[in-house]
Amino acid sequence: MAKQTISIGSTANDGTGTTIRAGGDLINDNFNEIYNYLGTDGSNLTQSFSFTIVDESSTESTISLGERFAITGGTNLTSAVSGDSVNLTLNSSVTGLTSVQTETLTNNSGNLLVDSATYITEFRGGGSTEGQIQLNCAVNSHGQIIKAQPHSEGVTNTMLLPKGSNSTLVSEIATQTLSNKTIGLGQLTCNTRAYTGDGSTVAFTVTNGQTVDNVLVFINGVFQRPTTDYGVSGTTLTFGTAPVSADVITIKEL
């Protein structure tokens, strides 16, 4: 129902306004509508003029008429009111996080920095899969994975990156050349063959597939020069000159 208005005429007592009885009826109509809307029985006002807010932990709070409803940013958030809108913005610097669930982390410029209190960034494993980091190519069509040793190895250690200028890690399976490196014989994993010279024998057995490039030969502890002092063909290592009698011959197959 639209609001009912009492006519008061053009001038006082001109007889053109609403009569007293009719005016009272209009007043009653207006109040009846109010009481019907704000009450439950048309006679009593029961509306409390309040609403309830609930947060993500199911904690409730009731806001009544005349009370303020405040929205604060909280940790890492900033709130701002503009007209009838409330804007919540994530701060540019986020602190105190214990977990982040997202598929992608990006930033507008520069490097993406991770600043932890222990200066360690941990990539966890799960199930039967070890923690891993994948470094992609420039177009993200393929990548290389850095992977931890399996749980069965039971290892906790530190791997230091090379010193000096730019370098490439040596692979266990690729054919690569080491330069400017000192390797002790005790550090080499190899098959060792021991023979004794007799003054006439020049040919000694080695494993098939060996070459002068992956065989180290010593006579009485003195290193022999590949190709110059000996050669390898098939399963035979041949000296240019027969080792003398009682010479200790050591062949290390790398």
C-alpha positions, 0 to 999 in steps of 0.5 A: 500500500502506498503512504496515505496522506491527510489533505489539510486544504488550501487555507485554515478551516476552508472545508476542503481538507480531509475530515477528522474521521477520514484522517484518523482512518488514513493514520490507522492504515499507515500504522497498520502497514508498519505493524504488519511489516515489522511485527508478527501479529499486526499489533506488536513490533517484534523486528530487531533490525539486526543481521548475523555475520559468520566467518569461515570458522563458523563464528557468528556475530549479530549487528543491530540497528545503530551499531557499526559493522567494521571490516579490517584487513587483518594480516597481509590484507588492507581494506578500503571503503569507496561509496557502497563498496568494500575492497580487500587488497593483498599487501605487496609484502606478505608475512607469517604464511605457513602454507600457500595453495596455488598452481602458479606464483608470478610477479610483475618484474625482477626475481621471485624472492623467497626469504625464509627464516632458516634460509632453506626452501624445502620441497617435500616428497610424498608417498613414494615420490621424492621432492623435486625441482624442474627447470624448464627451457625458455619456451617451457616445452621441456625441462630438467629435474633435480631430484632427491635420493630415495628414502631407502638411501637414508641420506641427509647431506649438503651438495655445494655448487662449483666455485669459480666461473660458469661451469657444467655439472659432470654426468654419470652417463654422458661422455665428457672431458675433465680439465684441470682436475686432480684425481687420486688413484684411491678415488678411482673405481676400476678393475685392477690386474696384477702381473710380474715381468719375466724379461720376455713377455710383452703381451698381457690380458685385459678386459675386452673393449679397453683402449689406451684412453681408459687403462692406466699402467704402472711398472714398479709404481711408475706410470707408463705412457699410453701409445708410447710405452704400450698399446691395447687391442681387443683383450691384449695390452702389449708393451713396446719393451718387455718388462724385466724379470720381477717387475711389478706390473699393475693395470687399472681398467677404468 
